[in-house]
Amino acid sequence: MSLLRNALERYIRMRQGLGYKYDGPARRLSDFVGFMEARGAETITVALAMEWITQIGRQPSWAIRLTDVRCFAQHIAHFDPLTEVPPTDGIPPVRRAKPYIYNDTEIEALLAAALALPPANALRRWTYHCLFGLIAVAGLRHSEALNLRRDDVDLDQGVLTIRQSKFGKSRLVPLHATTVAVLKDYSARRDAHMDPPRSPYFFVAEEGGRLLHQYVHRVFWRLSRQIGLRRKGQRNGPRVHDLRHRFAVTTLLRWYRAGEDIKPQLPVLSTFLGHVSVRDTYWYLSATPELMSHAAQRLDKRWETRS
């Protein structure tokens, strides 16, 4: 086993010992070390690191690989001073997709279309109606909603437990009473349709198994074309994930319009959304013109007061 491979195993144990799942980075870095071993290299250099980072895939895959290698190289540099750490600007910056902010009419049309899915006597239409509705009103990632288990949905207390989501974080998400009522109705319909239950998951497919991401997206694309959000064959356009963006943006807008001080509120929203850093929540300010306008007005008033 090479010295670099030994160093990687120690590094992975260290990260996991700190509470990180680290499965994805461990796989990618193992591939990187294999790449280095194939070239007979024991020391990380910028040239070799960038060759591996860009050899397959494209943005944002390169950005993920760069982050993995940079962190590993920074760790190794403490023991091997010849180690070179790839620069952060070694690849073009990732451009985040501009969020589509649904209006209330579009949300209502989407949920109504979901509830009209055939066949009329099946569970399917109720599943998608409640799934898309929950993402919209609770700001969940769609993967978080699909991963919800029955035990994670406490309808007596009105709280969801989101377990080991993105970045390995877990959190509690409180629900409005109207949302609890809709989920209770779905739960009763699901249990009547599937008795005994065949899956531990809260949202299930027609035969009782787990809902798969690819089928959820296909249904969403069909419904979004049906209500006019997408044209037939259009590859881009509103996404399921934009339902979460809408929640974040409308929450911020409600605070701004109410004249609330946003700065102390942002960490609250960041925690609610499960962001690893409040910087991710600040992004919504620059991604939405109306929010930028409100922020600029607040700044103008502040400078007027000081002058």
N, C-alpha and C positions, 0 to 999 in steps of 0.2 A: 504494500500500500504506500502511495506517495506521501510526502510530507504535507502537500497541499490537501490531500484527501483527509489525512489525520486532523489537520487544522479545521477543515470544514466540519467534521464530526463533532469536534469540541465546540465549535461556534454554534452549531445547531442545538446541541444540548444546553448551551448557555441561554440561547433565545427561548427555547421551550421551558427552561427552568424559571424564566422571568414571566411565564404565563402566556406566551404567544403559541398559537397552534403551529404556525410556521410550516405548514405542509407544502404550499405552493412554492415559496422561496427555497425550501430545502430541495425540492425536485429540480428547480431551475439551476440552482447552484451546483448540484451534483452533475448536471449536464455540462455546466461551465468547467468544472474541474476535470471531467472526462475529456473535454475539448483541450484543456491545457496539457493533460497527460498524453494525449495523442500527438502533441507537438513537442513532447519532452521538456516542457517548461515547468519550473518549480516556483517562479516568481511572477506575480501579476504585473503586467505592463499595460499602459493605456492602449497600445496598438493591438495587443491580443484581446483585451477586454472588448474593445470596440468591434473587432472582427467577429467575435462571438455574438455580441449584442445585435448586430445588423445582419447576421447570416441568414436568418429566416424571419418570416412575418414582416410586420410593418407597425407603424404607430397605431395604437398605443403600446403594442407589445415591446417595442424597443425601450420605452420609458420604464416599464415594469422591470425589464432585465437590467437596465442601467441602475435603478435603485437597488436591486439585489446585489449586484457586483460592487457598487460603491460602498455599501454598508459592510460587506465582507472584506473588501480591500482595506477599509479604514481600520477594521479590527486586526487584520493581519499586519498592517503597518506598524503596530505597536511592538511586534516581535521581529519583523523583517524590514529594516529601514530601506531596502531596495524596492519594496512594493510601491507601485504607482497607483494612485487613486484616480479613476476616470473623472473628468470634470462634469459638472451638472449640465453644461451647455454643449456637451458632446454630440447631442442629437437635437433636431428641431423640436421646439416646445409642442406639447400636446394641445390641440384646440378642443375644448369641451364643446359638445353639441349645445346649441342654443335651446333652452327649454321652451316647449310650447305650453302656454298658460291657457288651459281650458276655461271657458266661461260657464256660468251656471246652466245655461240652455244646452250647451254641448254635453255637460255631465249628465243632465237629465235625459237627453236623447240617447246617450250611450247606455245608461242603465235600463232605460225602457226597451232598447233594442235587445239587450241581453236577456231581459225577462220574456221577450217574445221568441227566443230561440226554440226551434222544434226539437223533439216532439213535445206537445203540450203537457203530457202526463209524466215527463221525465224530471229528474233532479237537476239536470245540466243547466237549465236556464236560471234556476235559483242560485246555483253555485257561482256562475259568472256574474250575475247581478250583485251578489253579496261580496264576491272577491274584489271586483273593480270598485265597488262602493267603499269597502273598507280601506283600500289603498288610498282612495281620494280623501277620506275624512280623517284618517289616522296618520297619513304621511309615511306609510311603510314602503320599504323596498319590495318589489313584487316577489323576490325570493324569500323575504321574511314572511310574507303572507302565505306563500305556498308551504313553507316549512313549519307553520304553526301546527302543533299537536293539540289534541283535545284537552290535555292537561294544562296547556299554555293559555287557554281561553277561559278565564274566570268570569262567567257571566253574572254571578251573584255579587261580586265586588266591582265588576265593570273594568277589569284590567287584563291586558295582554302581557305575557312574558315572552320577550324576544330573546332567544337563546343563541349565544355564540354566533352573532351575525358578522357582518363585514368587520375585519380587523380583530375578530375574536371577542367582541364586546357583547354584553347582554344588558338588557334594560327593561323597565316596566313602562307600558303605555296605557294611560287611563282612557276610557271611552265615554262618550256622551251617552246619556240615557236612551236617546233615539237609536243610536248605533247598537247598543246592547239589545234593544227590542228586536231589531232586524236580525241580529245574529242568533238570538234565541229562537226566532221563527225558523231560520235556516237549519239550526241544530235539530229542531223537532222534525222537520221535513226529511233531513238526512237520515235520522235514526229510524223513522218510519219506513223510508225507502230501503234502508240497508240494516236489517236486523237478523243476526247479530252483526256488529261492525266488522269490516274486513281490513281496516287500516287505522293506525293511531292518529292520522292527520285530520285536522279540522275540516279543511276543504278537500273533497274527494271527487274522483272521476265517476262516471255513470255506473261502473261496475264495482265501485267501492275502493279502488286503488288510489294511489297518489296522483295528483294532478301534475302533469309534466310541463315544463317551461315552453317547449315548442308548440304544444297544443294550445296553451293559453295565448301565446302570441298569434297563432293562426286565427283563433276566434276573435281576438281583438282587431286584427287587420280586417277581417270580414265585417265586423260591426262598424268599424270606423269608415270603411268604404260605403257601407249601407246608409250611414247618416250624413255622408258628405264631407268627412274629415280628410279622406284620402281619395285619390282617383284610382281607378283600376290599373294595376301594374305599377303604381308609384312605390318606389323603394324607400324613400324617406318620408318624413311627415310625423305627426303626433305619435308618441310611444306610450306604452303602459307606464313607463318610468316617469313620464311627464305628469301623471296624476300626483305623484309625490312632490314634484316641483311646484305644482299648483298649490298644494297644501302649504309649503314653505312660503311662497310668495304672498298668498292671500293672508297668511298670519302676519307677516311683516307689514303688509299694506294696512291691515286692520289696526295695528299698533300705531303706525304713522298717522293715520286719519284720526285716531283718538287722541293724538298729541302726546303719546307716551314716550318716555326716554328709552330709546332702542338699545343703547349700549348695555345696560344690565340685563336686558331681556334676551339678548342674542345667545348667551351661554345656556339659557333655559331651552330655547328652541333647538340649539345644537345638541343638547342632551336628549331631548325628545326625539329628534331625528336619528340619533345614533351616530352623529359625525365624530370622527376621531379628533378633530380640531375645530375650533370656532372659525378658523379661516375658511373652512368649507361652507359654513353658513353665510359668511360675509360675501361669498361669491354671488349669492342671489341678488345682492344690492347692485352689482355691476351688470348682471345678466338681464335685468328687467328695467326698461326705460322709465316706467312710473316710479319705481323705487329709487332710481338714480335722481329723478326730479325731486322727490320728497327729501332725499338726503342733501341735495344741493340747496334746497330752500332752508333746511335746518342750519346748514353751514353759513348761508348768507345772513340769517338772523343772528347767529352767534357772533359773526364778525361785526355786524351793525351794533350789537350791544357793547362790544369791546371798544369800538372806535368812538 
